[in-house]
């Protein structure tokens, strides 16, 4: 953006100079000065761009590694006898209140006890049955 403004200023300066019918040497000097300013602005922009590109590459690599790690981690079943309220709430359909009821009803000897004791509905039990263990 700065480079574009500098270029526009340089061109404007040249046009104004030419319209005022200055001598060619002065016009040439002003054009050289404007070009030098544009050149310096370009160098600064290039350094900033290189730095930003390096950081973007670093962040992209971190994202890719995180995705890879997330995909490689197998879904671990939740132990309903030991899991925290927060961990229980990661199960489908289990809210804070239900998680509290699960904790109050401990210990469980089978997964089906959650339903038999009325801690969760049959629908909730079906949704979480494959995602829980009793240890």
Biotite code that builds the C-alpha atoms (Angstrom):
import biotite.structure as struc

atoms = struc.array([
    struc.Atom([0.000, 0.000, 0.000], chain_id="A", res_id=1, res_name="UNK", atom_name="CA", element="C"),
    struc.Atom([2.804, 2.396, 0.956], chain_id="A", res_id=2, res_name="UNK", atom_name="CA", element="C"),
    struc.Atom([4.621, 1.449, -2.224], chain_id="A", res_id=3, res_name="UNK", atom_name="CA", element="C"),
    struc.Atom([1.583, 2.283, -4.366], chain_id="A", res_id=4, res_name="UNK", atom_name="CA", element="C"),
    struc.Atom([1.173, 5.661, -2.669], chain_id="A", res_id=5, res_name="UNK", atom_name="CA", element="C"),
    struc.Atom([4.855, 6.427, -3.123], chain_id="A", res_id=6, res_name="UNK", atom_name="CA", element="C"),
    struc.Atom([4.664, 5.471, -6.789], chain_id="A", res_id=7, res_name="UNK", atom_name="CA", element="C"),
    struc.Atom([1.583, 7.657, -7.299], chain_id="A", res_id=8, res_name="UNK", atom_name="CA", element="C"),
    struc.Atom([3.341, 10.553, -5.598], chain_id="A", res_id=9, res_name="UNK", atom_name="CA", element="C"),
    struc.Atom([6.384, 10.084, -7.774], chain_id="A", res_id=10, res_name="UNK", atom_name="CA", element="C"),
    struc.Atom([4.326, 10.079, -10.954], chain_id="A", res_id=11, res_name="UNK", atom_name="CA", element="C"),
    struc.Atom([2.361, 13.131, -9.767], chain_id="A", res_id=12, res_name="UNK", atom_name="CA", element="C"),
    struc.Atom([5.573, 14.924, -8.980], chain_id="A", res_id=13, res_name="UNK", atom_name="CA", element="C"),
    struc.Atom([6.911, 14.152, -12.435], chain_id="A", res_id=14, res_name="UNK", atom_name="CA", element="C"),
    struc.Atom([3.740, 15.382, -14.135], chain_id="A", res_id=15, res_name="UNK", atom_name="CA", element="C"),
    struc.Atom([3.695, 18.602, -12.123], chain_id="A", res_id=16, res_name="UNK", atom_name="CA", element="C"),
    struc.Atom([7.336, 19.126, -12.928], chain_id="A", res_id=17, res_name="UNK", atom_name="CA", element="C"),
    struc.Atom([6.747, 18.585, -16.611], chain_id="A", res_id=18, res_name="UNK", atom_name="CA", element="C"),
    struc.Atom([3.723, 20.898, -16.633], chain_id="A", res_id=19, res_name="UNK", atom_name="CA", element="C"),
    struc.Atom([5.720, 23.699, -15.054], chain_id="A", res_id=20, res_name="UNK", atom_name="CA", element="C"),
    struc.Atom([8.166, 23.324, -17.931], chain_id="A", res_id=21, res_name="UNK", atom_name="CA", element="C"),
    struc.Atom([11.209, 22.999, -15.724], chain_id="A", res_id=22, res_name="UNK", atom_name="CA", element="C"),
    struc.Atom([14.494, 22.260, -17.323], chain_id="A", res_id=23, res_name="UNK", atom_name="CA", element="C"),
    struc.Atom([15.152, 18.624, -18.138], chain_id="A", res_id=24, res_name="UNK", atom_name="CA", element="C"),
    struc.Atom([17.984, 18.284, -15.639], chain_id="A", res_id=25, res_name="UNK", atom_name="CA", element="C"),
    struc.Atom([15.754, 19.202, -12.713], chain_id="A", res_id=26, res_name="UNK", atom_name="CA", element="C"),
    struc.Atom([13.014, 16.838, -13.943], chain_id="A", res_id=27, res_name="UNK", atom_name="CA", element="C"),
    struc.Atom([15.590, 14.066, -14.249], chain_id="A", res_id=28, res_name="UNK", atom_name="CA", element="C"),
    struc.Atom([16.832, 14.698, -10.684], chain_id="A", res_id=29, res_name="UNK", atom_name="CA", element="C"),
    struc.Atom([13.296, 14.648, -9.284], chain_id="A", res_id=30, res_name="UNK", atom_name="CA", element="C"),
    struc.Atom([12.545, 11.408, -11.118], chain_id="A", res_id=31, res_name="UNK", atom_name="CA", element="C"),
    struc.Atom([15.727, 9.863, -9.725], chain_id="A", res_id=32, res_name="UNK", atom_name="CA", element="C"),
    struc.Atom([14.811, 11.000, -6.195], chain_id="A", res_id=33, res_name="UNK", atom_name="CA", element="C"),
    struc.Atom([11.267, 9.597, -6.492], chain_id="A", res_id=34, res_name="UNK", atom_name="CA", element="C"),
    struc.Atom([12.629, 6.332, -7.845], chain_id="A", res_id=35, res_name="UNK", atom_name="CA", element="C"),
    struc.Atom([15.095, 6.103, -4.973], chain_id="A", res_id=36, res_name="UNK", atom_name="CA", element="C"),
    struc.Atom([12.252, 6.566, -2.467], chain_id="A", res_id=37, res_name="UNK", atom_name="CA", element="C"),
    struc.Atom([10.235, 3.849, -4.182], chain_id="A", res_id=38, res_name="UNK", atom_name="CA", element="C"),
    struc.Atom([13.286, 1.578, -4.189], chain_id="A", res_id=39, res_name="UNK", atom_name="CA", element="C"),
    struc.Atom([13.829, 2.060, -0.422], chain_id="A", res_id=40, res_name="UNK", atom_name="CA", element="C"),
    struc.Atom([10.134, 1.446, 0.249], chain_id="A", res_id=41, res_name="UNK", atom_name="CA", element="C"),
    struc.Atom([10.327, -1.734, -1.798], chain_id="A", res_id=42, res_name="UNK", atom_name="CA", element="C"),
    struc.Atom([13.281, -3.002, 0.238], chain_id="A", res_id=43, res_name="UNK", atom_name="CA", element="C"),
    struc.Atom([11.459, -2.426, 3.526], chain_id="A", res_id=44, res_name="UNK", atom_name="CA", element="C"),
    struc.Atom([8.313, -4.093, 2.174], chain_id="A", res_id=45, res_name="UNK", atom_name="CA", element="C"),
    struc.Atom([10.329, -7.077, 0.922], chain_id="A", res_id=46, res_name="UNK", atom_name="CA", element="C"),
    struc.Atom([11.958, -7.585, 4.335], chain_id="A", res_id=47, res_name="UNK", atom_name="CA", element="C"),
    struc.Atom([8.580, -7.397, 6.092], chain_id="A", res_id=48, res_name="UNK", atom_name="CA", element="C"),
    struc.Atom([7.007, -9.743, 3.564], chain_id="A", res_id=49, res_name="UNK", atom_name="CA", element="C"),
    struc.Atom([9.813, -12.273, 3.978], chain_id="A", res_id=50, res_name="UNK", atom_name="CA", element="C"),
    struc.Atom([9.464, -12.151, 7.775], chain_id="A", res_id=51, res_name="UNK", atom_name="CA", element="C"),
    struc.Atom([5.671, -12.593, 7.575], chain_id="A", res_id=52, res_name="UNK", atom_name="CA", element="C"),
    struc.Atom([6.000, -15.470, 5.107], chain_id="A", res_id=53, res_name="UNK", atom_name="CA", element="C"),
    struc.Atom([8.456, -17.233, 7.411], chain_id="A", res_id=54, res_name="UNK", atom_name="CA", element="C"),
    struc.Atom([6.046, -16.887, 10.365], chain_id="A", res_id=55, res_name="UNK", atom_name="CA", element="C"),
    struc.Atom([3.102, -18.091, 8.259], chain_id="A", res_id=56, res_name="UNK", atom_name="CA", element="C"),
    struc.Atom([5.088, -21.167, 7.203], chain_id="A", res_id=57, res_name="UNK", atom_name="CA", element="C"),
    struc.Atom([5.960, -21.889, 10.837], chain_id="A", res_id=58, res_name="UNK", atom_name="CA", element="C"),
    struc.Atom([2.316, -21.598, 11.909], chain_id="A", res_id=59, res_name="UNK", atom_name="CA", element="C"),
    struc.Atom([1.138, -23.757, 8.995], chain_id="A", res_id=60, res_name="UNK", atom_name="CA", element="C"),
    struc.Atom([3.585, -26.466, 10.006], chain_id="A", res_id=61, res_name="UNK", atom_name="CA", element="C"),
    struc.Atom([2.310, -26.344, 13.604], chain_id="A", res_id=62, res_name="UNK", atom_name="CA", element="C"),
    struc.Atom([-1.280, -26.652, 12.392], chain_id="A", res_id=63, res_name="UNK", atom_name="CA", element="C"),
    struc.Atom([-0.423, -29.631, 10.194], chain_id="A", res_id=64, res_name="UNK", atom_name="CA", element="C"),
    struc.Atom([1.374, -31.355, 13.071], chain_id="A", res_id=65, res_name="UNK", atom_name="CA", element="C"),
    struc.Atom([-1.588, -30.725, 15.372], chain_id="A", res_id=66, res_name="UNK", atom_name="CA", element="C"),
    struc.Atom([-4.043, -32.160, 12.870], chain_id="A", res_id=67, res_name="UNK", atom_name="CA", element="C"),
    struc.Atom([-1.815, -35.191, 12.342], chain_id="A", res_id=68, res_name="UNK", atom_name="CA", element="C"),
    struc.Atom([-1.524, -35.727, 16.099], chain_id="A", res_id=69, res_name="UNK", atom_name="CA", element="C"),
    struc.Atom([-5.279, -35.341, 16.559], chain_id="A", res_id=70, res_name="UNK", atom_name="CA", element="C"),
    struc.Atom([-6.022, -37.887, 13.857], chain_id="A", res_id=71, res_name="UNK", atom_name="CA", element="C"),
    struc.Atom([-3.478, -40.366, 15.202], chain_id="A", res_id=72, res_name="UNK", atom_name="CA", element="C"),
    struc.Atom([-4.862, -40.290, 18.747], chain_id="A", res_id=73, res_name="UNK", atom_name="CA", element="C"),
    struc.Atom([-7.435, -43.045, 19.079], chain_id="A", res_id=74, res_name="UNK", atom_name="CA", element="C"),
    struc.Atom([-10.709, -42.197, 20.765], chain_id="A", res_id=75, res_name="UNK", atom_name="CA", element="C"),
    struc.Atom([-10.251, -43.417, 24.311], chain_id="A", res_id=76, res_name="UNK", atom_name="CA", element="C"),
    struc.Atom([-13.347, -44.650, 26.070], chain_id="A", res_id=77, res_name="UNK", atom_name="CA", element="C"),
    struc.Atom([-14.380, -42.728, 29.167], chain_id="A", res_id=78, res_name="UNK", atom_name="CA", element="C"),
    struc.Atom([-14.229, -44.638, 32.451], chain_id="A", res_id=79, res_name="UNK", atom_name="CA", element="C"),
    struc.Atom([-17.536, -43.714, 34.069], chain_id="A", res_id=80, res_name="UNK", atom_name="CA", element="C"),
    struc.Atom([-16.250, -44.682, 37.522], chain_id="A", res_id=81, res_name="UNK", atom_name="CA", element="C"),
    struc.Atom([-13.285, -42.313, 37.415], chain_id="A", res_id=82, res_name="UNK", atom_name="CA", element="C"),
    struc.Atom([-14.007, -39.551, 34.892], chain_id="A", res_id=83, res_name="UNK", atom_name="CA", element="C"),
    struc.Atom([-14.467, -35.960, 36.013], chain_id="A", res_id=84, res_name="UNK", atom_name="CA", element="C"),
    struc.Atom([-17.715, -34.106, 35.447], chain_id="A", res_id=85, res_name="UNK", atom_name="CA", element="C"),
    struc.Atom([-16.048, -32.181, 32.630], chain_id="A", res_id=86, res_name="UNK", atom_name="CA", element="C"),
    struc.Atom([-14.827, -35.371, 30.932], chain_id="A", res_id=87, res_name="UNK", atom_name="CA", element="C"),
    struc.Atom([-18.280, -36.965, 31.219], chain_id="A", res_id=88, res_name="UNK", atom_name="CA", element="C"),
    struc.Atom([-19.769, -33.909, 29.518], chain_id="A", res_id=89, res_name="UNK", atom_name="CA", element="C"),
    struc.Atom([-17.695, -34.669, 26.413], chain_id="A", res_id=90, res_name="UNK", atom_name="CA", element="C"),
    struc.Atom([-19.946, -37.672, 25.824], chain_id="A", res_id=91, res_name="UNK", atom_name="CA", element="C"),
    struc.Atom([-22.842, -37.122, 23.394], chain_id="A", res_id=92, res_name="UNK", atom_name="CA", element="C"),
    struc.Atom([-26.016, -35.962, 25.121], chain_id="A", res_id=93, res_name="UNK", atom_name="CA", element="C"),
    struc.Atom([-24.447, -35.707, 28.578], chain_id="A", res_id=94, res_name="UNK", atom_name="CA", element="C"),
    struc.Atom([-24.919, -32.286, 30.157], chain_id="A", res_id=95, res_name="UNK", atom_name="CA", element="C"),
    struc.Atom([-23.697, -31.004, 33.521], chain_id="A", res_id=96, res_name="UNK", atom_name="CA", element="C"),
    struc.Atom([-26.735, -32.300, 35.401], chain_id="A", res_id=97, res_name="UNK", atom_name="CA", element="C"),
    struc.Atom([-26.496, -35.796, 33.897], chain_id="A", res_id=98, res_name="UNK", atom_name="CA", element="C"),
    struc.Atom([-22.761, -35.901, 34.562], chain_id="A", res_id=99, res_name="UNK", atom_name="CA", element="C"),
    struc.Atom([-23.509, -35.090, 38.182], chain_id="A", res_id=100, res_name="UNK", atom_name="CA", element="C"),
    struc.Atom([-26.024, -37.960, 38.379], chain_id="A", res_id=101, res_name="UNK", atom_name="CA", element="C"),
    struc.Atom([-23.456, -40.349, 36.882], chain_id="A", res_id=102, res_name="UNK", atom_name="CA", element="C"),
    struc.Atom([-20.933, -39.347, 39.539], chain_id="A", res_id=103, res_name="UNK", atom_name="CA", element="C"),
    struc.Atom([-23.509, -39.706, 42.355], chain_id="A", res_id=104, res_name="UNK", atom_name="CA", element="C"),
    struc.Atom([-24.449, -43.218, 41.202], chain_id="A", res_id=105, res_name="UNK", atom_name="CA", element="C"),
    struc.Atom([-20.908, -44.590, 41.326], chain_id="A", res_id=106, res_name="UNK", atom_name="CA", element="C"),
    struc.Atom([-19.609, -47.260, 41.376], chain_id="A", res_id=107, res_name="UNK", atom_name="CA", element="C"),
    struc.Atom([-20.926, -49.065, 38.318], chain_id="A", res_id=108, res_name="UNK", atom_name="CA", element="C"),
    struc.Atom([-20.144, -52.703, 37.561], chain_id="A", res_id=109, res_name="UNK", atom_name="CA", element="C"),
    struc.Atom([-21.534, -52.692, 33.994], chain_id="A", res_id=110, res_name="UNK", atom_name="CA", element="C"),
    struc.Atom([-22.309, -50.019, 31.425], chain_id="A", res_id=111, res_name="UNK", atom_name="CA", element="C"),
    struc.Atom([-25.970, -51.060, 31.485], chain_id="A", res_id=112, res_name="UNK", atom_name="CA", element="C"),
    struc.Atom([-26.263, -50.026, 35.128], chain_id="A", res_id=113, res_name="UNK", atom_name="CA", element="C"),
    struc.Atom([-26.416, -46.409, 33.974], chain_id="A", res_id=114, res_name="UNK", atom_name="CA", element="C"),
    struc.Atom([-29.750, -47.181, 32.360], chain_id="A", res_id=115, res_name="UNK", atom_name="CA", element="C"),
    struc.Atom([-30.938, -49.708, 34.966], chain_id="A", res_id=116, res_name="UNK", atom_name="CA", element="C"),
    struc.Atom([-30.431, -47.190, 37.782], chain_id="A", res_id=117, res_name="UNK", atom_name="CA", element="C"),
    struc.Atom([-32.215, -44.482, 35.750], chain_id="A", res_id=118, res_name="UNK", atom_name="CA", element="C"),
    struc.Atom([-29.139, -42.272, 35.660], chain_id="A", res_id=119, res_name="UNK", atom_name="CA", element="C"),
    struc.Atom([-29.450, -41.821, 31.889], chain_id="A", res_id=120, res_name="UNK", atom_name="CA", element="C"),
    struc.Atom([-32.299, -42.405, 29.458], chain_id="A", res_id=121, res_name="UNK", atom_name="CA", element="C"),
    struc.Atom([-32.228, -45.408, 27.107], chain_id="A", res_id=122, res_name="UNK", atom_name="CA", element="C"),
    struc.Atom([-31.481, -43.026, 24.218], chain_id="A", res_id=123, res_name="UNK", atom_name="CA", element="C"),
    struc.Atom([-28.548, -41.495, 26.076], chain_id="A", res_id=124, res_name="UNK", atom_name="CA", element="C"),
    struc.Atom([-27.207, -44.928, 26.988], chain_id="A", res_id=125, res_name="UNK", atom_name="CA", element="C"),
    struc.Atom([-27.353, -46.028, 23.341], chain_id="A", res_id=126, res_name="UNK", atom_name="CA", element="C"),
    struc.Atom([-25.496, -42.865, 22.308], chain_id="A", res_id=127, res_name="UNK", atom_name="CA", element="C"),
    struc.Atom([-22.647, -43.372, 24.796], chain_id="A", res_id=128, res_name="UNK", atom_name="CA", element="C"),
    struc.Atom([-22.483, -47.142, 25.253], chain_id="A", res_id=129, res_name="UNK", atom_name="CA", element="C"),
    struc.Atom([-19.593, -47.598, 22.807], chain_id="A", res_id=130, res_name="UNK", atom_name="CA", element="C"),
    struc.Atom([-17.727, -44.605, 24.245], chain_id="A", res_id=131, res_name="UNK", atom_name="CA", element="C"),
    struc.Atom([-17.651, -45.691, 27.914], chain_id="A", res_id=132, res_name="UNK", atom_name="CA", element="C"),
    struc.Atom([-15.993, -48.364, 30.017], chain_id="A", res_id=133, res_name="UNK", atom_name="CA", element="C"),
    struc.Atom([-16.391, -49.559, 33.595], chain_id="A", res_id=134, res_name="UNK", atom_name="CA", element="C"),
    struc.Atom([-13.142, -50.155, 35.470], chain_id="A", res_id=135, res_name="UNK", atom_name="CA", element="C"),
])
